[in-house]
């Protein structure tokens, strides 16, 4: 006598009828004006985005200039070779302003 092992019918049915949205690498950010957010910027495929000390200084200079012209404020940041952590506050809800700020 031969027994074939199969998945329980309920597990198969759940997999076939699942209507949950596909999982994204990064969850959707909820924008609330005047509330600080933790933002992470990464290099493509987590590759380095800073190679020399002048790269770090250029980023710092650009970050300072952007905050002077856009409606956002950087409270703190940490730079590593392949990503940056920013603690920032947006003062407007428009996506264009949010993306242009960082």
Secondary structure as GFF3:
##gff-version 3
##sequence-region A 1 102
A	DSSP	alpha_helix	9	17	.	.	.	ID=ss1
A	DSSP	beta_strand	36	42	.	.	.	ID=ss2
A	DSSP	three_ten_helix	44	46	.	.	.	ID=ss3
A	DSSP	alpha_helix	53	69	.	.	.	ID=ss4
A	DSSP	beta_strand	72	79	.	.	.	ID=ss5
A	DSSP	beta_strand	83	90	.	.	.	ID=ss6
A	DSSP	alpha_helix	95	101	.	.	.	ID=ss7
###
